[in-house]
């Protein structure tokens, strides 16, 4: 499946699909950001350990994915905060 042309749903679409109000959805996004921040810290610490090359690669790839998710969730949170104004 080619995902290059897929766009993320709008805030209004996400609220409609989830059935949550803006405050509830913002809380969910903030909680997810907190969990991703913790995972990021954990992965960064693991990279200082004496790891095999495969482990370094695996943790580095996951760290990249977590950073991407943090960016996306941060943007979503900003969109939600603007939606409440």
C-alpha atoms as an extended CHARMM CRD file, in Angstrom:
* protein
*
        85  EXT
         1         1  UNK       CA              0.0000000000        0.0000000000        0.0000000000  PROA      1               0.0000000000
         2         2  UNK       CA              1.4030000000        3.3910000000       -0.9860000000  PROA      2               0.0000000000
         3         3  UNK       CA              1.1110000000        5.7320000000        1.9990000000  PROA      3               0.0000000000
         4         4  UNK       CA              2.9430000000        8.7250000000        0.5120000000  PROA      4               0.0000000000
         5         5  UNK       CA             -0.2580000000       10.5540000000       -0.4410000000  PROA      5               0.0000000000
         6         6  UNK       CA             -2.1630000000        9.8260000000        2.7700000000  PROA      6               0.0000000000
         7         7  UNK       CA             -2.8550000000       12.8730000000        4.8980000000  PROA      7               0.0000000000
         8         8  UNK       CA             -3.5400000000       12.7050000000        8.6150000000  PROA      8               0.0000000000
         9         9  UNK       CA             -7.1280000000       13.3240000000        9.6550000000  PROA      9               0.0000000000
        10        10  UNK       CA             -8.1430000000       16.8090000000       10.6890000000  PROA      10              0.0000000000
        11        11  UNK       CA             -8.9270000000       17.6690000000       14.2880000000  PROA      11              0.0000000000
        12        12  UNK       CA            -12.6420000000       17.7860000000       13.5020000000  PROA      12              0.0000000000
        13        13  UNK       CA            -12.4620000000       14.3160000000       11.9120000000  PROA      13              0.0000000000
        14        14  UNK       CA            -10.5730000000       12.8980000000       14.9020000000  PROA      14              0.0000000000
        15        15  UNK       CA            -13.0900000000       14.3280000000       17.3510000000  PROA      15              0.0000000000
        16        16  UNK       CA            -15.9920000000       12.9950000000       15.3090000000  PROA      16              0.0000000000
        17        17  UNK       CA            -14.4840000000        9.5080000000       14.9560000000  PROA      17              0.0000000000
        18        18  UNK       CA            -13.4260000000        9.1640000000       18.5900000000  PROA      18              0.0000000000
        19        19  UNK       CA            -16.5640000000       10.7200000000       20.0200000000  PROA      19              0.0000000000
        20        20  UNK       CA            -14.4060000000       12.6460000000       22.4990000000  PROA      20              0.0000000000
        21        21  UNK       CA            -14.6460000000       16.3210000000       23.2430000000  PROA      21              0.0000000000
        22        22  UNK       CA            -11.5970000000       18.5070000000       22.6670000000  PROA      22              0.0000000000
        23        23  UNK       CA            -10.4240000000       18.4600000000       26.2920000000  PROA      23              0.0000000000
        24        24  UNK       CA            -10.6340000000       14.6530000000       26.5050000000  PROA      24              0.0000000000
        25        25  UNK       CA             -8.7890000000       14.2540000000       23.2320000000  PROA      25              0.0000000000
        26        26  UNK       CA             -6.0920000000       16.7290000000       24.3110000000  PROA      26              0.0000000000
        27        27  UNK       CA             -5.6640000000       14.7370000000       27.5290000000  PROA      27              0.0000000000
        28        28  UNK       CA             -5.2130000000       11.5110000000       25.5410000000  PROA      28              0.0000000000
        29        29  UNK       CA             -2.6600000000       13.1310000000       23.2600000000  PROA      29              0.0000000000
        30        30  UNK       CA             -0.7680000000       14.6140000000       26.2350000000  PROA      30              0.0000000000
        31        31  UNK       CA             -0.6850000000       11.2120000000       27.9630000000  PROA      31              0.0000000000
        32        32  UNK       CA              0.6390000000        9.5860000000       24.8080000000  PROA      32              0.0000000000
        33        33  UNK       CA              3.3070000000       12.2960000000       24.5080000000  PROA      33              0.0000000000
        34        34  UNK       CA              4.3640000000       11.6360000000       28.1220000000  PROA      34              0.0000000000
        35        35  UNK       CA              4.7220000000        7.9080000000       27.4190000000  PROA      35              0.0000000000
        36        36  UNK       CA              6.7160000000        8.5750000000       24.2610000000  PROA      36              0.0000000000
        37        37  UNK       CA              8.9920000000       11.0070000000       26.1370000000  PROA      37              0.0000000000
        38        38  UNK       CA              9.6780000000        8.3110000000       28.7330000000  PROA      38              0.0000000000
        39        39  UNK       CA             10.3890000000        5.7350000000       26.0280000000  PROA      39              0.0000000000
        40        40  UNK       CA             12.7420000000        8.2280000000       24.3550000000  PROA      40              0.0000000000
        41        41  UNK       CA             14.6730000000        8.7220000000       27.6200000000  PROA      41              0.0000000000
        42        42  UNK       CA             14.8390000000        4.9560000000       28.1530000000  PROA      42              0.0000000000
        43        43  UNK       CA             16.1310000000        4.3590000000       24.6280000000  PROA      43              0.0000000000
        44        44  UNK       CA             18.7240000000        7.1140000000       24.9490000000  PROA      44              0.0000000000
        45        45  UNK       CA             20.0090000000        5.5500000000       28.1680000000  PROA      45              0.0000000000
        46        46  UNK       CA             20.1310000000        2.0960000000       26.5850000000  PROA      46              0.0000000000
        47        47  UNK       CA             22.3320000000        3.4400000000       23.8070000000  PROA      47              0.0000000000
        48        48  UNK       CA             25.0040000000        4.2140000000       26.4250000000  PROA      48              0.0000000000
        49        49  UNK       CA             25.1040000000        0.5610000000       27.4930000000  PROA      49              0.0000000000
        50        50  UNK       CA             27.5260000000       -1.9790000000       26.1060000000  PROA      50              0.0000000000
        51        51  UNK       CA             25.2900000000       -3.2380000000       23.2910000000  PROA      51              0.0000000000
        52        52  UNK       CA             25.7700000000       -5.4530000000       20.3140000000  PROA      52              0.0000000000
        53        53  UNK       CA             25.6150000000       -3.8680000000       16.8810000000  PROA      53              0.0000000000
        54        54  UNK       CA             22.1650000000       -5.4050000000       16.3270000000  PROA      54              0.0000000000
        55        55  UNK       CA             20.8770000000       -3.9350000000       19.5990000000  PROA      55              0.0000000000
        56        56  UNK       CA             22.2560000000       -0.4950000000       18.7560000000  PROA      56              0.0000000000
        57        57  UNK       CA             20.5780000000       -0.6850000000       15.3590000000  PROA      57              0.0000000000
        58        58  UNK       CA             17.2520000000       -1.8190000000       16.8340000000  PROA      58              0.0000000000
        59        59  UNK       CA             17.2340000000        0.8440000000       19.5620000000  PROA      59              0.0000000000
        60        60  UNK       CA             18.3250000000        3.5540000000       17.1180000000  PROA      60              0.0000000000
        61        61  UNK       CA             15.5470000000        2.6570000000       14.6870000000  PROA      61              0.0000000000
        62        62  UNK       CA             12.9760000000        2.7030000000       17.4710000000  PROA      62              0.0000000000
        63        63  UNK       CA             14.3350000000        6.0190000000       18.7470000000  PROA      63              0.0000000000
        64        64  UNK       CA             13.8680000000        7.4830000000       15.2680000000  PROA      64              0.0000000000
        65        65  UNK       CA             10.2880000000        6.2210000000       15.1840000000  PROA      65              0.0000000000
        66        66  UNK       CA              9.5960000000        7.6270000000       18.6610000000  PROA      66              0.0000000000
        67        67  UNK       CA             10.9810000000       11.0290000000       17.6340000000  PROA      67              0.0000000000
        68        68  UNK       CA              8.7230000000       11.0260000000       14.5740000000  PROA      68              0.0000000000
        69        69  UNK       CA              5.7090000000       10.1280000000       16.7100000000  PROA      69              0.0000000000
        70        70  UNK       CA              6.5870000000       12.8540000000       19.2150000000  PROA      70              0.0000000000
        71        71  UNK       CA              6.7070000000       15.3910000000       16.4180000000  PROA      71              0.0000000000
        72        72  UNK       CA              3.3520000000       14.2320000000       15.0560000000  PROA      72              0.0000000000
        73        73  UNK       CA              1.6960000000       14.1680000000       18.4840000000  PROA      73              0.0000000000
        74        74  UNK       CA              3.1280000000       17.5870000000       19.3160000000  PROA      74              0.0000000000
        75        75  UNK       CA              1.6420000000       19.0120000000       16.1370000000  PROA      75              0.0000000000
        76        76  UNK       CA             -1.6800000000       17.3350000000       16.9060000000  PROA      76              0.0000000000
        77        77  UNK       CA             -1.6690000000       18.8500000000       20.3890000000  PROA      77              0.0000000000
        78        78  UNK       CA             -0.9760000000       22.3030000000       18.9270000000  PROA      78              0.0000000000
        79        79  UNK       CA             -3.8280000000       21.8590000000       16.4440000000  PROA      79              0.0000000000
        80        80  UNK       CA             -6.1550000000       20.8560000000       19.2660000000  PROA      80              0.0000000000
        81        81  UNK       CA             -5.1150000000       23.8360000000       21.3730000000  PROA      81              0.0000000000
        82        82  UNK       CA             -5.9150000000       26.1550000000       18.4560000000  PROA      82              0.0000000000
        83        83  UNK       CA             -9.2340000000       24.3800000000       17.9490000000  PROA      83              0.0000000000
        84        84  UNK       CA            -10.2830000000       25.2180000000       21.5190000000  PROA      84              0.0000000000
        85        85  UNK       CA             -9.6330000000       28.9670000000       21.0920000000  PROA      85              0.0000000000
